[in-house]
Amino acid sequence: MRIKSIFSNSGGIFFSRIFGFIRDLTMASILGANVYSDIFAVAFKLPNLFRRIFAEGAFTQSFMPSFIAARYKTIFSAKVLTTLLASIIILSIIVNIFPYQITKLLAPGFKDSTLILAAKYVAIQFWYLPLIFMVTYLGALLQYKEHFATTAFATTLLNIALIIAMLLYKDSSKEEILMALSWGVIAGGILQVLVHLIVAKRLRILRVVKFGFSNFKAKSEQVSIDTKRFFKSFFPAIWGNSTLQIMSFLDTWLASFLVSGSISYLYYANRIFQLPLALFAIALSIAIFPTVSKKIKAKEEAQALREFKRGFWILLYLLTASTVGGIIFSKEIIWLLFERGAFTRENTIDVALVLQMYLIGLIPYGLNKLFALWLYANHQQGKAAKIATISLITYAFFAFLLIKPLGAQGLALAGSLTGLVSFFLTIKHFGVDRMVNIVDKSRTFKFTIILSTFTVLLLIINILWIHI
């Protein structure tokens, strides 16, 4: 296991998330938790959804095995870039032609006046999508070279752009602040692309891209099999790798029918939930994926499983500690980060309860990120897509069951319960025998089960304490 790659990737994500929290606490202080913060959460939902889908898994986990297997790598990468970028630009144009209709799909519970206000911000921010695809494409080529730091640190630029936008317009009207934030999203995307271009040039990756385009016409047919294999796995990979992101999208959709501020409660709590998930699970998965893919292609399954075993125990300890700490100190975390300005004590309690519900699913979601790599490295994106389909049906069942008695908390809990289902389905396809080999029936595993049970008991006690 390349510890240096894990730490460089994790360090970059941590640095970026710190600025993300600074962004969120600035937003909480200036906008609070109300209809305006709800509007921004809705407007940023689609670009953020696609950012997570592309940057945190689906593209790379389909592109990397196909790129490794491709005979003409440069031409293959050029063809993928041309096809997907053109499609994304066309989609962005469609969203800008029909922003009101798209916004209504995102938040059908909004009043008509709110939909009209939010639509223009949705249209602007969607142009972040082609920018983040370019970042992801260049980032995947950098990951092939086992360079992770640039992509990990680059999201910081987006957060800095949004912080500057809010500080410059903090004394303006709420609508002007939202407009500044929307253009801040675009500015952040442009900065991310520029940084990747600079590093790609330094590592001579741009030469690879240039060579691919210069020979594109002459040898385009020779990479048709590789390209078809990529797209055959890419779309199932999007679906299979995006369960958590799609559920977050559905959270917003359902929360738009709840009391004002519910979308913001979910947004702020999910931001904290995403920190250990990104810092540990996503960072580790991204770091070991190129190595695992190469070993599987070389038919070195035993060595690939050793990577998984090391990653499993590191991840299990980190996620368990994060779950316990997050549940115990949920109110204190929200108070420290957000309770100031327009963000009230009542908002703190509401967000803390939602956070606790999210944290129930941290361990299964984090471990699922790791074990899903096996499916992607073996070109089994179809199985991942089936798991995602079952998981989303499960989420819909729990969401409609829990939204009425628990509101926003019920939506978060539905997501966590779905995480458990998704994890067990992934282990089934990964192989119970392989899982037993990784766990090795050790005392450590028994200890972890006891600690996880203790975590759930802590959650129940904490919820009763807050309500009493």
Summary of the structure (lengths in Angstrom):
residues: 468
radius of gyration: 21.7
end to end distance: 47.6
largest distance: 72.6
contacts: 1706
relative contact order: 0.13
helix: 87%
strand: 0%
